[in-house]
């Protein structure tokens, strides 16, 4: 009987019948610095600050507070202090190989542990039944790294993201230095972005088109930006002396302000917009158009452009 089953399998393969291979839709990373026993029901997160980089490009920073966190399932999964769905990171993610780096600095230099875990999110659910227990999951390729330390810790993990969009500028030459002319061109991008925030806002609504989670047509119809402007919301660019340029070793150069978000928004004026829904619409439009940092690449013509 075993030989017949094996023969049937060979025949199916010969005829081109292949078992379905799960497609990877996303990759998720979870990071937690903690004290306590991960075999217990709970641990305690360590306060401090975490920085997230993809391909050496800074994409997020997060303050971590002291919290009681559950430890779940037989795998002893610790609830994350930082959760990173890769598809939320935008165009910094390459189709193919990528490298994630997380740096964490505790508020106090006392002994602690930290864990980075990861899993692929697939388009198929795998099921398992054993000893009366049933499990179903759409995750695969799971793994984790634990470290111990007192001060700053760093984690790195290389992963593949075939689900990412391949953009032309991903293949531009890397930038290794910036001339004064380059810096002026980059500063011009910031000024142009601020200048778009003016009546009739056509440039702003155009800029919002295609952004994930944004319905630019509905925002235009509701006149979210017009009402924000009328309420007194303004966008202030950084002074030239406050502008910082981060060379990443990739085509992307990151533009940031030395002491805060790149664009200064008069957020208090948002409260003068009538209606919670309209306030939320205006805030979303402005925060998408004016993120804390901006990425730029130098095109084949030598001109700088925002990388979106």
VOPAGU-2260 file (C-alpha; in pm, 1 decimal, decimal comma):
REM VOPAGU-2260
SITE   aa  ch    i         X         Y         Z
SITE  UNK   A    0       0,0       0,0       0,0
SITE  UNK   A    1     282,5     239,7      89,6
SITE  UNK   A    2     447,4     176,4    -246,7
SITE  UNK   A    3     119,7     250,4    -427,1
SITE  UNK   A    4      78,2     580,6    -243,4
SITE  UNK   A    5     436,3     675,9    -323,6
SITE  UNK   A    6     384,0     583,1    -690,1
SITE  UNK   A    7      64,9     789,1    -703,8
SITE  UNK   A    8     254,2    1087,8    -569,8
SITE  UNK   A    9     524,9    1050,3    -834,3
SITE  UNK   A   10     260,5    1030,2   -1108,2
SITE  UNK   A   11      87,7    1347,1    -982,9
SITE  UNK   A   12     415,1    1537,6    -984,5
SITE  UNK   A   13     495,0    1406,9   -1333,7
SITE  UNK   A   14     156,8    1529,0   -1458,0
SITE  UNK   A   15     223,2    1876,7   -1319,2
SITE  UNK   A   16       8,4    1859,8   -1005,1
SITE  UNK   A   17     186,7    2055,3    -731,4
SITE  UNK   A   18      68,0    2118,9    -376,9
SITE  UNK   A   19     -42,7    2478,1    -329,1
SITE  UNK   A   20     232,4    2697,2    -188,7
SITE  UNK   A   21     119,0    2970,0      46,9
SITE  UNK   A   22     188,1    3320,7     -78,4
SITE  UNK   A   23     341,5    3568,3     166,7
SITE  UNK   A   24     126,1    3881,5     203,7
SITE  UNK   A   25     318,4    4056,6     480,4
SITE  UNK   A   26     588,9    4021,7     740,6
SITE  UNK   A   27     539,4    4117,2    1104,3
SITE  UNK   A   28     802,4    4198,0    1366,1
SITE  UNK   A   29     744,7    4230,5    1739,4
SITE  UNK   A   30     988,9    4376,9    1988,8
SITE  UNK   A   31     973,9    4383,7    2367,7
SITE  UNK   A   32    1234,5    4478,3    2630,5
SITE  UNK   A   33    1134,5    4317,7    2961,0
SITE  UNK   A   34    1221,3    4196,3    3307,5
SITE  UNK   A   35    1074,3    3879,8    3456,8
SITE  UNK   A   36    1042,9    3514,6    3366,7
SITE  UNK   A   37     897,4    3452,2    3015,8
SITE  UNK   A   38     776,6    3114,1    3142,2
SITE  UNK   A   39     543,8    3295,2    3383,5
SITE  UNK   A   40     204,2    3443,5    3291,2
SITE  UNK   A   41     331,8    3802,1    3282,3
SITE  UNK   A   42     649,3    4006,7    3240,5
SITE  UNK   A   43     714,0    4379,6    3280,6
SITE  UNK   A   44     827,3    4599,1    2993,4
SITE  UNK   A   45    1137,9    4813,8    3041,4
SITE  UNK   A   46    1090,0    5187,3    2986,5
SITE  UNK   A   47    1311,4    5350,3    2724,6
SITE  UNK   A   48    1315,7    5438,9    2356,9
SITE  UNK   A   49    1325,2    5216,5    2047,2
SITE  UNK   A   50    1439,1    5318,1    1697,9
SITE  UNK   A   51    1337,4    5119,3    1388,2
SITE  UNK   A   52    1540,8    5113,9    1066,1
SITE  UNK   A   53    1475,1    4939,3     735,2
SITE  UNK   A   54    1775,4    4910,1     503,6
SITE  UNK   A   55    1952,7    5164,1     726,7
SITE  UNK   A   56    1668,2    5414,3     678,2
SITE  UNK   A   57    1506,7    5544,7     999,1
SITE  UNK   A   58    1133,3    5475,4     978,4
SITE  UNK   A   59    1004,7    5509,8    1335,6
SITE  UNK   A   60    1094,4    5580,7    1694,8
SITE  UNK   A   61     880,8    5493,3    1991,6
SITE  UNK   A   62     883,2    5564,9    2362,3
SITE  UNK   A   63     823,9    5249,3    2566,0
SITE  UNK   A   64     659,3    5275,3    2905,1
SITE  UNK   A   65     661,7    5036,7    3199,0
SITE  UNK   A   66     368,0    4796,5    3159,2
SITE  UNK   A   67     255,5    4452,8    3274,9
SITE  UNK   A   68     249,4    4234,0    2963,9
SITE  UNK   A   69      87,2    3891,0    2920,6
SITE  UNK   A   70     286,2    3588,1    2805,3
SITE  UNK   A   71      64,7    3379,5    2576,8
SITE  UNK   A   72      29,3    3025,2    2445,7
SITE  UNK   A   73     266,8    2730,9    2465,3
SITE  UNK   A   74     519,2    2924,3    2257,7
SITE  UNK   A   75     545,3    3181,6    2541,6
SITE  UNK   A   76     477,2    3478,6    2316,8
SITE  UNK   A   77     528,5    3810,1    2493,3
SITE  UNK   A   78     287,1    4090,8    2403,4
SITE  UNK   A   79     486,8    4340,8    2194,7
SITE  UNK   A   80     593,7    4688,5    2300,4
SITE  UNK   A   81     665,9    4766,0    1934,3
SITE  UNK   A   82     468,7    4599,7    1653,3
SITE  UNK   A   83     591,3    4642,4    1295,3
SITE  UNK   A   84     378,0    4521,4    1000,8
SITE  UNK   A   85     620,2    4559,3     709,7
SITE  UNK   A   86     352,4    4666,7     459,1
SITE  UNK   A   87     288,6    4976,0     675,1
SITE  UNK   A   88     646,2    5099,6     620,7
SITE  UNK   A   89     585,4    5218,0     267,3
SITE  UNK   A   90     835,3    5248,1     -16,8
SITE  UNK   A   91    1151,0    5196,9     192,7
SITE  UNK   A   92    1079,1    4823,1     168,2
SITE  UNK   A   93    1241,3    4657,4    -133,9
SITE  UNK   A   94    1106,6    4372,6    -339,2
SITE  UNK   A   95    1348,4    4095,8    -238,9
SITE  UNK   A   96    1602,0    4121,5      42,8
SITE  UNK   A   97    1569,2    4377,0     322,0
SITE  UNK   A   98    1728,0    4427,9     660,2
SITE  UNK   A   99    1544,1    4541,6     973,2
SITE  UNK   A  100    1732,7    4692,2    1265,3
SITE  UNK   A  101    1593,1    4786,5    1604,3
SITE  UNK   A  102    1795,8    4980,9    1857,1
SITE  UNK   A  103    1673,5    5015,0    2213,6
SITE  UNK   A  104    1807,5    5234,3    2492,3
SITE  UNK   A  105    1660,5    5181,8    2841,3
SITE  UNK   A  106    1578,4    5479,6    3058,7
SITE  UNK   A  107    1802,9    5331,9    3329,3
SITE  UNK   A  108    2104,9    5103,8    3292,2
SITE  UNK   A  109    1974,6    4803,1    3484,3
SITE  UNK   A  110    1978,9    4435,6    3374,8
SITE  UNK   A  111    1695,5    4336,3    3139,5
SITE  UNK   A  112    1610,4    4106,1    2849,4
SITE  UNK   A  113    1479,2    4194,5    2504,9
SITE  UNK   A  114    1311,3    3986,9    2236,6
SITE  UNK   A  115    1269,7    4037,7    1863,0
SITE  UNK   A  116    1029,3    3792,6    1698,4
SITE  UNK   A  117     898,4    3766,7    1344,0
SITE  UNK   A  118     650,7    3576,9    1128,2
SITE  UNK   A  119     528,5    3575,6     770,9
SITE  UNK   A  120     158,4    3642,1     708,4
SITE  UNK   A  121      37,4    3410,9     430,5
SITE  UNK   A  122    -272,7    3379,9     212,7
SITE  UNK   A  123    -348,0    3029,5     340,7
SITE  UNK   A  124    -451,9    2890,3     678,5
SITE  UNK   A  125    -268,8    2586,0     807,5
SITE  UNK   A  126    -450,5    2357,5    1050,1
SITE  UNK   A  127    -315,1    2114,4    1305,6
SITE  UNK   A  128    -496,4    1875,4    1536,3
SITE  UNK   A  129    -308,0    1678,1    1799,4
SITE  UNK   A  130    -410,1    1514,2    2126,9
SITE  UNK   A  131    -753,9    1671,2    2114,4
SITE  UNK   A  132    -618,1    2022,0    2046,3
SITE  UNK   A  133    -692,2    2215,9    1728,5
SITE  UNK   A  134    -482,9    2504,0    1593,1
SITE  UNK   A  135    -524,8    2718,6    1282,5
SITE  UNK   A  136    -293,1    2996,8    1169,2
SITE  UNK   A  137    -203,3    3200,1     862,7
SITE  UNK   A  138     151,0    3256,8     989,7
SITE  UNK   A  139     468,5    3081,6     877,3
SITE  UNK   A  140     845,0    3126,3     898,2
SITE  UNK   A  141     833,7    3218,7    1264,4
SITE  UNK   A  142    1148,9    3292,6    1460,5
SITE  UNK   A  143    1288,7    3498,9    1744,5
SITE  UNK   A  144    1608,3    3624,1    1908,9
SITE  UNK   A  145    1652,8    3697,3    2280,3
SITE  UNK   A  146    1931,4    3912,4    2425,3
SITE  UNK   A  147    2034,3    4028,0    2769,3
SITE  UNK   A  148    2202,7    4351,8    2864,8
SITE  UNK   A  149    2212,4    4663,2    3079,9
SITE  UNK   A  150    2246,7    4947,6    2832,9
SITE  UNK   A  151    2170,9    4990,8    2463,9
SITE  UNK   A  152    2088,5    4678,0    2261,6
SITE  UNK   A  153    2062,6    4632,9    1885,9
SITE  UNK   A  154    1884,6    4362,9    1684,0
SITE  UNK   A  155    1910,6    4292,8    1310,3
SITE  UNK   A  156    1721,3    4050,6    1088,7
SITE  UNK   A  157    1733,4    4002,0     713,2
SITE  UNK   A  158    1405,5    3912,2     543,2
SITE  UNK   A  159    1254,8    3880,3     198,6
SITE  UNK   A  160     961,7    4097,9      89,1
SITE  UNK   A  161     848,6    3971,9    -250,3
SITE  UNK   A  162     511,6    4135,4    -173,0
SITE  UNK   A  163     670,2    4483,8    -185,5
SITE  UNK   A  164     626,5    4718,1    -482,8
SITE  UNK   A  165     938,9    4749,6    -695,7
SITE  UNK   A  166     991,8    5120,5    -761,0
SITE  UNK   A  167    1224,4    5265,1   -1026,7
SITE  UNK   A  168    1422,6    5468,0    -774,0
SITE  UNK   A  169    1504,9    5153,7    -574,9
SITE  UNK   A  170    1759,7    5092,9    -851,0
SITE  UNK   A  171    1915,8    5440,8    -855,9
SITE  UNK   A  172    2281,9    5466,4    -748,1
SITE  UNK   A  173    2334,7    5506,9    -373,5
SITE  UNK   A  174    2415,2    5855,0    -243,5
SITE  UNK   A  175    2743,7    5876,8     -52,3
SITE  UNK   A  176    2783,1    6253,5     -13,0
SITE  UNK   A  177    2595,5    6580,1     -62,7
SITE  UNK   A  178    2722,4    6901,1    -218,6
SITE  UNK   A  179    2592,5    7245,0    -124,7
SITE  UNK   A  180    2390,6    7239,2    -446,8
SITE  UNK   A  181    2236,6    6907,0    -339,1
SITE  UNK   A  182    2143,2    7050,5      -1,1
SITE  UNK   A  183    1982,0    7352,7    -165,0
SITE  UNK   A  184    1786,3    7123,0    -396,3
SITE  UNK   A  185    1667,7    6914,7    -100,7
SITE  UNK   A  186    1570,0    7224,2      95,9
SITE  UNK   A  187    1372,4    7333,1    -211,8
SITE  UNK   A  188    1165,9    7014,1    -190,3
SITE  UNK   A  189    1065,1    7103,9     164,5
SITE  UNK   A  190     969,9    7457,7      62,9
SITE  UNK   A  191     769,4    7331,1    -234,6
SITE  UNK   A  192     579,4    7088,8     -12,7
SITE  UNK   A  193     485,6    7371,1     225,7
SITE  UNK   A  194     390,8    7602,2     -62,1
SITE  UNK   A  195     133,5    7347,8    -185,6
SITE  UNK   A  196     -80,1    7421,5     121,7
SITE  UNK   A  197    -272,0    7716,5     -19,9
SITE  UNK   A  198    -609,7    7782,4    -185,7
SITE  UNK   A  199    -728,9    7609,9    -410,7
SITE  UNK   A  200    -534,0    7312,8    -262,6
SITE  UNK   A  201    -530,8    7126,7    -595,7
SITE  UNK   A  202    -162,9    7041,1    -545,3
SITE  UNK   A  203    -231,4    6907,2    -196,7
SITE  UNK   A  204    -517,5    6682,2    -303,8
SITE  UNK   A  205    -305,3    6557,2    -593,5
SITE  UNK   A  206     -27,8    6477,5    -347,1
SITE  UNK   A  207    -269,0    6269,5    -134,7
SITE  UNK   A  208    -385,9    6054,5    -426,8
SITE  UNK   A  209    -277,9    5693,2    -400,8
SITE  UNK   A  210    -172,5    5715,9     -35,9
SITE  UNK   A  211    -268,0    5405,3     159,7
SITE  UNK   A  212    -582,8    5452,8     368,6
SITE  UNK   A  213    -656,7    5791,8     211,2
SITE  UNK   A  214    -961,9    5873,1      -3,5
SITE  UNK   A  215    -835,1    6190,9    -168,1
SITE  UNK   A  216   -1153,5    6236,5    -376,6
SITE  UNK   A  217   -1373,6    6223,2     -64,8
SITE  UNK   A  218   -1141,4    6467,6     115,7
SITE  UNK   A  219   -1158,1    6707,2    -177,4
SITE  UNK   A  220   -1537,0    6684,6    -186,1
SITE  UNK   A  221   -1561,2    6751,6     188,7
SITE  UNK   A  222   -1308,9    7039,5     156,8
SITE  UNK   A  223   -1109,8    6915,9     455,4
SITE  UNK   A  224    -801,3    7123,6     374,2
SITE  UNK   A  225   -1000,6    7436,3     297,9
SITE  UNK   A  226   -1163,5    7415,4     640,3
SITE  UNK   A  227    -829,3    7352,4     811,4
SITE  UNK   A  228    -681,5    7659,8     642,8
SITE  UNK   A  229    -984,5    7870,7     732,2
SITE  UNK   A  230    -951,3    7758,6    1095,8
SITE  UNK   A  231    -594,5    7889,9    1104,5
SITE  UNK   A  232    -394,9    7571,5    1061,0
SITE  UNK   A  233     -57,2    7656,3     906,1
SITE  UNK   A  234     254,0    7460,9     807,8
SITE  UNK   A  235     592,9    7605,7     899,4
SITE  UNK   A  236     909,3    7466,6     735,5
SITE  UNK   A  237    1231,8    7431,7     933,0
SITE  UNK   A  238    1490,2    7706,3     911,0
SITE  UNK   A  239    1784,9    7619,7     687,2
SITE  UNK   A  240    2007,3    7583,2     994,7
SITE  UNK   A  241    1762,2    7333,7    1149,4
SITE  UNK   A  242    1741,6    7105,5     845,2
SITE  UNK   A  243    1930,0    6776,9     878,4
SITE  UNK   A  244    2026,3    6539,1     594,3
SITE  UNK   A  245    2069,8    6168,7     671,2
SITE  UNK   A  246    2272,2    5970,1     415,5
SITE  UNK   A  247    2161,5    5607,2     437,2
SITE  UNK   A  248    2393,2    5429,4     192,7
SITE  UNK   A  249    2091,0    5385,9     -37,1
SITE  UNK   A  250    1943,2    5615,7    -304,4
SITE  UNK   A  251    1722,6    5768,5     -31,8
SITE  UNK   A  252    1833,6    6070,9     168,2
SITE  UNK   A  253    1618,4    6139,6     474,3
SITE  UNK   A  254    1526,8    6500,7     548,7
SITE  UNK   A  255    1451,4    6581,8     910,3
SITE  UNK   A  256    1454,0    6867,9    1156,2
SITE  UNK   A  257    1733,3    6852,5    1412,3
SITE  UNK   A  258    1502,3    6895,8    1709,5
SITE  UNK   A  259    1160,3    6758,0    1613,3
SITE  UNK   A  260     925,7    6680,8    1323,9
SITE  UNK   A  261    1030,7    6820,2     986,4
SITE  UNK   A  262     712,2    7023,8     942,5
SITE  UNK   A  263     568,8    7233,7    1224,4
SITE  UNK   A  264     186,6    7227,5    1220,4
SITE  UNK   A  265     -26,5    7461,7    1429,9
SITE  UNK   A  266    -218,3    7164,7    1569,9
SITE  UNK   A  267    -416,0    7365,7    1825,1
SITE  UNK   A  268    -604,2    7534,4    1541,4
SITE  UNK   A  269    -750,4    7195,7    1441,5
SITE  UNK   A  270    -983,0    7221,0    1741,7
SITE  UNK   A  271   -1149,8    7523,2    1578,8
SITE  UNK   A  272   -1274,5    7310,9    1288,3
SITE  UNK   A  273   -1642,7    7230,9    1338,5
SITE  UNK   A  274   -1729,4    6862,4    1375,2
SITE  UNK   A  275   -1517,4    6572,3    1496,3
SITE  UNK   A  276   -1529,2    6396,7    1161,3
SITE  UNK   A  277   -1408,2    6706,6     978,7
SITE  UNK   A  278   -1130,4    6756,4    1234,5
SITE  UNK   A  279   -1016,2    6398,1    1181,7
SITE  UNK   A  280   -1028,9    6436,5     802,9
SITE  UNK   A  281    -817,7    6753,6     811,9
SITE  UNK   A  282    -568,9    6607,4    1059,1
SITE  UNK   A  283    -522,8    6291,8     853,2
SITE  UNK   A  284    -471,1    6485,6     530,7
SITE  UNK   A  285    -216,7    6718,0     687,8
SITE  UNK   A  286     -20,9    6451,4     875,1
SITE  UNK   A  287       3,9    6233,8     562,1
SITE  UNK   A  288     116,4    6527,4     349,4
SITE  UNK   A  289     357,8    6654,2     616,1
SITE  UNK   A  290     521,2    6353,6     782,7
SITE  UNK   A  291     788,8    6378,6    1056,1
SITE  UNK   A  292    1057,2    6308,3     795,2
SITE  UNK   A  293    1073,4    6318,4     416,7
SITE  UNK   A  294    1267,6    6092,4     181,9
SITE  UNK   A  295    1423,4    6216,8    -138,6
SITE  UNK   A  296    1615,8    6058,0    -425,6
SITE  UNK   A  297    1829,6    6203,6    -702,0
SITE  UNK   A  298    1681,3    6115,8   -1041,4
SITE  UNK   A  299    1871,5    6023,7   -1358,7
SITE  UNK   A  300    1849,4    6389,6   -1462,7
SITE  UNK   A  301    2031,9    6494,8   -1145,2
SITE  UNK   A  302    1723,6    6658,3    -995,7
SITE  UNK   A  303    1599,4    6572,8    -647,0
SITE  UNK   A  304    1248,0    6435,4    -601,1
SITE  UNK   A  305    1041,5    6318,9    -305,8
SITE  UNK   A  306    1048,1    5937,8    -280,9
SITE  UNK   A  307     687,4    5826,1    -236,1
